[in-house]
Amino acid sequence: MLYFLENDNYKVGVDTLGAELHHFIKKDENLEFIWQADPEVWTGHAPNLFPIVGELPEQQYTFEGQTYEMKRHGFARRKEFKLVEEHHNKLVFELTEDEETLKQYPFKFRLLIAYALDWNRLEVTYLVTNTSEQALYFSIGGHPGFNVPFYEGEEYEDYFLEFEKEEMLHRYLLSDEGLQSGETELVLEQDTKLPLRSAYFYKDALVFKQLQSERVMLGSTKNARRVEVIFEGFPYLGIWGKPAHPRYVCIEPWCGIAGRVGESGDLTEKEGINQLAPEQSFARTYTITVL
């Protein structure tokens, strides 16, 4: 079920399935910034990734000697959330463990995902609380897809990503199975602006670590419209699209990352895993602003 936030200039729509952002519309132009899930290309809009980000070796991990199976990006994006708060400018959705999740993930948890609209800015906040009697191990992240181009008559290659600071960007390459291969590739050398090229994605996502920047803008050489994503507190960033269908780009703030080729598979040793003591909480917010 879709719920909406709206002000004079913008309208936001969020579905209870996955607590997923479906719309961010500039009303006076009827301009939709979120990818509309063409089933022939990619069926997502802006999935929320929990309790893992990326792929696991053989889609499995171990915890306390037991083996569990979990698909790429975890189960939250396929679960129905409960709307627990609704205000004129804010929606809050909740997911907790159930019989199905406990088969994949032997932890009790409370996940809140909040959307707050302030004029042209949308804040997406994750709040994870450990309701278990043991330590909770998890990753979490966003996967918002943005329509490219914004306007008719423009091309995908007219667009670019502009980082807040000069970056020496090495992508961490993924294997055919979606795991970190251990290899890297330089894509930007001491500059702020990365041209958007669909050819990047023939090697899967651009995966970045240890960025100097905490914000990036998606823009065009043909118009002044910009979409800015602020990802303060997220140690990883993914950029992804379908190379054969260059019609969108995902800008993905992550607290977690795909597994590595040859890793042990122990969840507690996984790169990017977060640990929470019982009754403790973990919060992160990323922001999408239309400029």
RANOR-V421112 format. One record per residue. PSI is psi as a letter, one per 20 degrees, with the letter a starting at -180 (none if undefined). D_CENTER is the distance of its C-alpha to the mean C-alpha in Angstrom with 2 decimals. Layout:
psi=PSI d_center=D_CENTER
psi=PSI d_center=D_CENTER
//
This chain:
psi=p d_center=20.92
psi=p d_center=19.61
psi=q d_center=20.10
psi=q d_center=20.37
psi=q d_center=20.50
psi=q d_center=22.82
psi=a d_center=24.88
psi=h d_center=27.38
psi=h d_center=25.02
psi=q d_center=21.61
psi=p d_center=20.49
psi=p d_center=17.20
psi=p d_center=16.86
psi=p d_center=14.87
psi=q d_center=15.74
psi=h d_center=16.80
psi=o d_center=15.59
psi=j d_center=12.26
psi=l d_center=12.46
psi=p d_center=10.50
psi=p d_center=10.91
psi=h d_center=13.44
psi=q d_center=15.32
psi=o d_center=15.64
psi=p d_center=19.21
psi=o d_center=21.74
psi=g d_center=24.75
psi=h d_center=27.67
psi=i d_center=26.40
psi=l d_center=24.68
psi=o d_center=21.80
psi=p d_center=18.53
psi=i d_center=15.45
psi=p d_center=12.93
psi=p d_center=13.39
psi=k d_center=15.85
psi=l d_center=15.19
psi=o d_center=18.37
psi=i d_center=19.30
psi=i d_center=21.03
psi=f d_center=17.96
psi=p d_center=14.61
psi=j d_center=14.57
psi=r d_center=11.04
psi=f d_center=10.30
psi=m d_center=6.86
psi=q d_center=6.49
psi=p d_center=5.97
psi=o d_center=6.44
psi=q d_center=9.87
psi=j d_center=12.35
psi=r d_center=11.28
psi=p d_center=8.61
psi=b d_center=10.15
psi=q d_center=13.80
psi=q d_center=16.84
psi=p d_center=20.33
psi=k d_center=21.96
psi=l d_center=19.21
psi=q d_center=21.14
psi=r d_center=21.37
psi=q d_center=24.32
psi=p d_center=24.94
psi=l d_center=28.51
psi=i d_center=29.99
psi=q d_center=28.38
psi=p d_center=26.16
psi=q d_center=23.28
psi=p d_center=21.38
psi=p d_center=17.70
psi=r d_center=15.77
psi=p d_center=12.66
psi=j d_center=9.50
psi=a d_center=12.06
psi=i d_center=13.78
psi=h d_center=12.14
psi=i d_center=10.73
psi=j d_center=14.43
psi=q d_center=16.12
psi=p d_center=17.91
psi=q d_center=17.26
psi=p d_center=20.22
psi=o d_center=20.47
psi=i d_center=22.14
psi=p d_center=22.41
psi=o d_center=23.03
psi=r d_center=24.25
psi=h d_center=24.85
psi=j d_center=21.89
psi=p d_center=19.65
psi=p d_center=18.33
psi=p d_center=17.52
psi=q d_center=16.61
psi=p d_center=17.60
psi=p d_center=17.25
psi=r d_center=19.79
psi=q d_center=21.11
psi=a d_center=23.44
psi=h d_center=25.69
psi=g d_center=23.14
psi=h d_center=20.46
psi=h d_center=23.29
psi=h d_center=24.29
psi=h d_center=21.01
psi=o d_center=20.28
psi=l d_center=23.45
psi=q d_center=22.22
psi=q d_center=22.63
psi=r d_center=19.88
psi=p d_center=18.91
psi=o d_center=15.33
psi=p d_center=15.29
psi=o d_center=12.58
psi=q d_center=14.29
psi=p d_center=14.14
psi=p d_center=16.85
psi=p d_center=18.22
psi=n d_center=20.62
psi=d d_center=22.25
psi=j d_center=19.80
psi=p d_center=17.02
psi=p d_center=14.34
psi=p d_center=13.18
psi=o d_center=10.42
psi=p d_center=11.77
psi=p d_center=11.26
psi=o d_center=14.73
psi=p d_center=15.58
psi=p d_center=19.36
psi=o d_center=21.37
psi=j d_center=24.09
psi=r d_center=25.45
psi=j d_center=28.58
psi=r d_center=27.01
psi=q d_center=24.22
psi=p d_center=20.68
psi=p d_center=18.42
psi=r d_center=14.68
psi=r d_center=11.24
psi=q d_center=8.17
psi=r d_center=4.56
psi=r d_center=1.89
psi=l d_center=2.51
psi=p d_center=5.58
psi=p d_center=8.65
psi=p d_center=11.69
psi=p d_center=15.24
psi=p d_center=17.24
psi=r d_center=20.03
psi=h d_center=20.26
psi=q d_center=23.99
psi=q d_center=26.42
psi=i d_center=28.50
psi=r d_center=25.81
psi=q d_center=24.36
psi=g d_center=21.00
psi=i d_center=22.72
psi=i d_center=23.67
psi=r d_center=20.16
psi=r d_center=18.84
psi=p d_center=16.27
psi=o d_center=18.17
psi=q d_center=17.35
psi=h d_center=19.00
psi=r d_center=21.22
psi=p d_center=22.84
psi=q d_center=20.96
psi=n d_center=22.27
psi=o d_center=19.23
psi=p d_center=19.49
psi=q d_center=16.92
psi=o d_center=16.90
psi=q d_center=17.97
psi=q d_center=17.06
psi=r d_center=19.88
psi=h d_center=20.55
psi=j d_center=19.25
psi=j d_center=15.80
psi=q d_center=17.02
psi=p d_center=17.53
psi=i d_center=20.97
psi=i d_center=22.17
psi=q d_center=22.69
psi=r d_center=21.38
psi=p d_center=22.01
psi=p d_center=22.60
psi=i d_center=20.92
psi=p d_center=21.81
psi=o d_center=24.89
psi=l d_center=25.34
psi=r d_center=24.08
psi=h d_center=21.52
psi=p d_center=21.03
psi=o d_center=19.36
psi=q d_center=20.63
psi=o d_center=18.27
psi=p d_center=19.82
psi=h d_center=18.93
psi=h d_center=20.95
psi=h d_center=18.33
psi=j d_center=16.44
psi=i d_center=19.58
psi=k d_center=18.56
psi=b d_center=15.05
psi=q d_center=12.03
psi=o d_center=12.92
psi=p d_center=11.98
psi=q d_center=13.19
psi=q d_center=14.62
psi=l d_center=16.86
psi=q d_center=16.24
psi=h d_center=18.90
psi=q d_center=16.84
psi=j d_center=14.56
psi=q d_center=14.05
psi=q d_center=13.93
psi=p d_center=15.47
psi=p d_center=15.37
psi=r d_center=19.04
psi=q d_center=22.04
psi=i d_center=25.49
psi=i d_center=27.00
psi=r d_center=25.95
psi=i d_center=25.12
psi=p d_center=22.02
psi=q d_center=18.89
psi=p d_center=15.32
psi=p d_center=14.25
psi=p d_center=10.97
psi=p d_center=12.07
psi=l d_center=10.20
psi=p d_center=13.34
psi=j d_center=13.39
psi=o d_center=10.31
psi=i d_center=12.35
psi=q d_center=10.15
psi=p d_center=8.43
psi=q d_center=7.73
psi=p d_center=9.35
psi=q d_center=10.20
psi=r d_center=12.70
psi=o d_center=15.76
psi=h d_center=18.76
psi=i d_center=21.31
psi=m d_center=19.75
psi=m d_center=18.70
psi=i d_center=17.78
psi=r d_center=14.14
psi=p d_center=11.56
psi=p d_center=7.76
psi=o d_center=6.84
psi=o d_center=3.79
psi=p d_center=5.14
psi=p d_center=6.17
psi=m d_center=9.35
psi=r d_center=10.35
psi=r d_center=10.92
psi=q d_center=12.76
psi=r d_center=16.40
psi=q d_center=19.28
psi=p d_center=22.20
psi=j d_center=25.08
psi=r d_center=23.45
psi=h d_center=25.24
psi=i d_center=22.66
psi=p d_center=23.43
psi=h d_center=20.40
psi=i d_center=21.93
psi=j d_center=22.12
psi=p d_center=18.67
psi=p d_center=17.10
psi=j d_center=14.44
psi=q d_center=15.59
psi=q d_center=16.24
psi=p d_center=19.58
psi=p d_center=20.78
psi=q d_center=24.46
psi=p d_center=25.78
psi=j d_center=25.39
psi=q d_center=23.07
psi=q d_center=19.76
psi=p d_center=16.60
psi=p d_center=14.83
psi=q d_center=12.05
psi=p d_center=11.35
psi=q d_center=9.41
psi=p d_center=11.45
psi=p d_center=11.79
psi=p d_center=15.47
psi=p d_center=17.65
psi=none d_center=20.53
//
